[in-house]
Amino acid sequence: MHPDKAGTAPEQMSERVPFQASKEFLERVDDWSFENRVRSRAEAIRRLVAKGLQIAQAEG
């Protein structure tokens, strides 16, 4: 496995999590993805969820 930009090995992707979202939500994800040079919507969602979890954990 190749390390990601943070220098850690990426996790093995083995689970699917289908969900529905509004057009507006996906537009916001796509805008964030473009601004942060993330190539796929799935990767953008993974990164945004990871950021949210880090913030929630830090807040206790």
Distance bins in CASP14 RR format, pairs under 12 A and 6 or more apart:
PFRMAT RR
TARGET T0000
AUTHOR 0000-0000-0000
RMODE 2
METHOD distances of the structure
MODEL  1
1 7 0 0 0 0 0 1 0 0 0 0 0
1 8 0 0 0 0 1 0 0 0 0 0 0
1 9 1 0 1 0 0 0 0 0 0 0 0
1 10 1 0 0 1 0 0 0 0 0 0 0
1 11 0 0 0 0 1 0 0 0 0 0 0
1 12 0 0 0 0 1 0 0 0 0 0 0
1 13 0 0 0 0 0 1 0 0 0 0 0
2 8 0 0 0 0 0 1 0 0 0 0 0
2 9 1 0 0 1 0 0 0 0 0 0 0
2 10 1 0 0 1 0 0 0 0 0 0 0
3 9 1 0 1 0 0 0 0 0 0 0 0
3 10 1 0 0 1 0 0 0 0 0 0 0
4 10 1 0 1 0 0 0 0 0 0 0 0
4 11 0 0 0 0 1 0 0 0 0 0 0
4 38 0 0 0 0 0 1 0 0 0 0 0
4 43 0 0 0 0 0 1 0 0 0 0 0
4 46 0 0 0 0 0 1 0 0 0 0 0
4 47 0 0 0 0 1 0 0 0 0 0 0
4 50 0 0 0 0 0 1 0 0 0 0 0
5 36 0 0 0 0 0 1 0 0 0 0 0
5 37 0 0 0 0 0 1 0 0 0 0 0
5 38 0 0 0 0 0 1 0 0 0 0 0
5 43 0 0 0 0 0 1 0 0 0 0 0
5 47 0 0 0 0 0 1 0 0 0 0 0
6 47 0 0 0 0 0 1 0 0 0 0 0
6 50 0 0 0 0 0 1 0 0 0 0 0
6 51 0 0 0 0 0 1 0 0 0 0 0
6 54 0 0 0 0 0 1 0 0 0 0 0
8 50 0 0 0 0 0 1 0 0 0 0 0
10 43 0 0 0 0 1 0 0 0 0 0 0
10 46 0 0 0 0 1 0 0 0 0 0 0
10 47 0 0 0 0 0 1 0 0 0 0 0
10 50 0 0 0 0 0 1 0 0 0 0 0
11 46 0 0 0 0 1 0 0 0 0 0 0
11 50 0 0 0 0 0 1 0 0 0 0 0
13 40 0 0 0 0 0 1 0 0 0 0 0
13 42 0 0 0 0 1 0 0 0 0 0 0
13 43 0 0 0 0 1 0 0 0 0 0 0
13 46 0 0 0 0 1 0 0 0 0 0 0
15 46 0 0 0 0 0 1 0 0 0 0 0
16 42 0 0 0 0 1 0 0 0 0 0 0
17 42 0 0 0 0 1 0 0 0 0 0 0
17 45 0 0 0 0 1 0 0 0 0 0 0
17 46 0 0 0 0 1 0 0 0 0 0 0
17 49 0 0 0 0 1 0 0 0 0 0 0
18 42 0 0 0 0 0 1 0 0 0 0 0
18 45 0 0 0 0 0 1 0 0 0 0 0
19 25 0 0 0 0 0 1 0 0 0 0 0
19 26 0 0 0 0 0 1 0 0 0 0 0
19 29 0 0 0 0 0 1 0 0 0 0 0
19 42 0 0 0 0 0 1 0 0 0 0 0
19 45 0 0 0 0 1 0 0 0 0 0 0
19 49 0 0 0 0 0 1 0 0 0 0 0
20 26 0 0 0 0 0 1 0 0 0 0 0
21 27 0 0 0 0 1 0 0 0 0 0 0
21 28 0 0 0 0 1 0 0 0 0 0 0
21 29 1 0 0 1 0 0 0 0 0 0 0
21 30 0 0 0 0 0 1 0 0 0 0 0
21 41 0 0 0 0 1 0 0 0 0 0 0
21 45 0 0 0 0 1 0 0 0 0 0 0
21 48 0 0 0 0 0 1 0 0 0 0 0
22 28 0 0 0 0 1 0 0 0 0 0 0
22 29 0 0 0 0 0 1 0 0 0 0 0
23 29 0 0 0 0 0 1 0 0 0 0 0
23 30 0 0 0 0 0 1 0 0 0 0 0
24 30 0 0 0 0 0 1 0 0 0 0 0
24 31 0 0 0 0 0 1 0 0 0 0 0
25 31 0 0 0 0 0 1 0 0 0 0 0
25 32 0 0 0 0 0 1 0 0 0 0 0
25 41 0 0 0 0 0 1 0 0 0 0 0
25 44 0 0 0 0 0 1 0 0 0 0 0
25 45 0 0 0 0 1 0 0 0 0 0 0
25 48 0 0 0 0 0 1 0 0 0 0 0
26 32 0 0 0 0 0 1 0 0 0 0 0
26 33 0 0 0 0 1 0 0 0 0 0 0
26 41 1 0 0 1 0 0 0 0 0 0 0
26 42 0 0 0 0 0 1 0 0 0 0 0
26 44 0 0 0 0 1 0 0 0 0 0 0
26 45 0 0 0 0 1 0 0 0 0 0 0
26 48 0 0 0 0 0 1 0 0 0 0 0
27 33 0 0 0 0 0 1 0 0 0 0 0
27 34 0 0 0 0 0 1 0 0 0 0 0
27 41 0 0 0 0 0 1 0 0 0 0 0
27 44 0 0 0 0 0 1 0 0 0 0 0
28 34 0 0 0 0 0 1 0 0 0 0 0
28 35 0 0 0 0 0 1 0 0 0 0 0
28 41 0 0 0 0 0 1 0 0 0 0 0
28 44 0 0 0 0 1 0 0 0 0 0 0
28 45 0 0 0 0 0 1 0 0 0 0 0
28 48 0 0 0 0 1 0 0 0 0 0 0
29 35 0 0 0 0 0 1 0 0 0 0 0
29 36 0 0 0 0 0 1 0 0 0 0 0
29 38 0 0 0 0 1 0 0 0 0 0 0
29 40 0 0 0 0 0 1 0 0 0 0 0
29 41 1 0 0 1 0 0 0 0 0 0 0
29 42 0 0 0 0 1 0 0 0 0 0 0
29 43 0 0 0 0 0 1 0 0 0 0 0
29 44 1 0 1 0 0 0 0 0 0 0 0
29 45 1 0 0 1 0 0 0 0 0 0 0
29 46 0 0 0 0 0 1 0 0 0 0 0
29 47 0 0 0 0 1 0 0 0 0 0 0
29 48 1 0 0 1 0 0 0 0 0 0 0
29 49 0 0 0 0 0 1 0 0 0 0 0
30 36 0 0 0 0 0 1 0 0 0 0 0
30 38 0 0 0 0 1 0 0 0 0 0 0
30 39 0 0 0 0 0 1 0 0 0 0 0
30 40 0 0 0 0 0 1 0 0 0 0 0
30 41 1 0 0 1 0 0 0 0 0 0 0
30 42 0 0 0 0 0 1 0 0 0 0 0
30 43 0 0 0 0 0 1 0 0 0 0 0
30 44 1 0 0 1 0 0 0 0 0 0 0
30 45 0 0 0 0 0 1 0 0 0 0 0
30 48 0 0 0 0 0 1 0 0 0 0 0
31 38 0 0 0 0 0 1 0 0 0 0 0
31 41 0 0 0 0 0 1 0 0 0 0 0
31 44 0 0 0 0 1 0 0 0 0 0 0
31 48 0 0 0 0 0 1 0 0 0 0 0
32 38 1 0 0 1 0 0 0 0 0 0 0
32 41 0 0 0 0 0 1 0 0 0 0 0
32 43 0 0 0 0 0 1 0 0 0 0 0
32 44 1 0 0 1 0 0 0 0 0 0 0
32 45 0 0 0 0 1 0 0 0 0 0 0
32 47 0 0 0 0 1 0 0 0 0 0 0
32 48 1 0 0 1 0 0 0 0 0 0 0
32 49 0 0 0 0 0 1 0 0 0 0 0
32 51 0 0 0 0 0 1 0 0 0 0 0
33 39 1 0 0 1 0 0 0 0 0 0 0
33 40 1 0 0 1 0 0 0 0 0 0 0
33 41 1 0 0 1 0 0 0 0 0 0 0
33 42 0 0 0 0 1 0 0 0 0 0 0
33 43 1 0 0 1 0 0 0 0 0 0 0
33 44 1 1 0 0 0 0 0 0 0 0 0
33 45 0 0 0 0 1 0 0 0 0 0 0
33 46 0 0 0 0 0 1 0 0 0 0 0
33 47 0 0 0 0 1 0 0 0 0 0 0
33 48 0 0 0 0 1 0 0 0 0 0 0
34 40 0 0 0 0 0 1 0 0 0 0 0
34 41 0 0 0 0 0 1 0 0 0 0 0
34 44 0 0 0 0 1 0 0 0 0 0 0
35 44 0 0 0 0 1 0 0 0 0 0 0
35 47 0 0 0 0 0 1 0 0 0 0 0
35 48 0 0 0 0 0 1 0 0 0 0 0
36 43 0 0 0 0 1 0 0 0 0 0 0
36 44 1 0 0 1 0 0 0 0 0 0 0
36 47 1 0 0 1 0 0 0 0 0 0 0
36 48 0 0 0 0 1 0 0 0 0 0 0
36 51 0 0 0 0 0 1 0 0 0 0 0
37 43 0 0 0 0 0 1 0 0 0 0 0
37 44 0 0 0 0 0 1 0 0 0 0 0
37 47 0 0 0 0 0 1 0 0 0 0 0
38 44 1 0 1 0 0 0 0 0 0 0 0
38 45 0 0 0 0 1 0 0 0 0 0 0
38 46 0 0 0 0 1 0 0 0 0 0 0
38 47 1 0 0 1 0 0 0 0 0 0 0
38 48 0 0 0 0 1 0 0 0 0 0 0
38 50 0 0 0 0 0 1 0 0 0 0 0
38 51 0 0 0 0 0 1 0 0 0 0 0
39 47 0 0 0 0 0 1 0 0 0 0 0
40 46 0 0 0 0 1 0 0 0 0 0 0
40 47 0 0 0 0 0 1 0 0 0 0 0
41 47 0 0 0 0 0 1 0 0 0 0 0
41 48 0 0 0 0 0 1 0 0 0 0 0
42 48 0 0 0 0 0 1 0 0 0 0 0
42 49 0 0 0 0 0 1 0 0 0 0 0
43 49 0 0 0 0 0 1 0 0 0 0 0
43 50 0 0 0 0 0 1 0 0 0 0 0
44 50 0 0 0 0 0 1 0 0 0 0 0
44 51 0 0 0 0 0 1 0 0 0 0 0
45 51 0 0 0 0 0 1 0 0 0 0 0
45 52 0 0 0 0 0 1 0 0 0 0 0
46 52 0 0 0 0 0 1 0 0 0 0 0
46 53 0 0 0 0 0 1 0 0 0 0 0
47 53 0 0 0 0 0 1 0 0 0 0 0
47 54 0 0 0 0 0 1 0 0 0 0 0
48 54 0 0 0 0 0 1 0 0 0 0 0
48 55 0 0 0 0 0 1 0 0 0 0 0
49 55 0 0 0 0 0 1 0 0 0 0 0
49 56 0 0 0 0 0 1 0 0 0 0 0
50 56 0 0 0 0 0 1 0 0 0 0 0
50 57 0 0 0 0 0 1 0 0 0 0 0
51 57 0 0 0 0 0 1 0 0 0 0 0
51 58 0 0 0 0 0 1 0 0 0 0 0
52 58 0 0 0 0 1 0 0 0 0 0 0
52 59 0 0 0 0 1 0 0 0 0 0 0
53 59 0 0 0 0 0 1 0 0 0 0 0
53 60 0 0 0 0 0 1 0 0 0 0 0
54 60 0 0 0 0 0 1 0 0 0 0 0
END
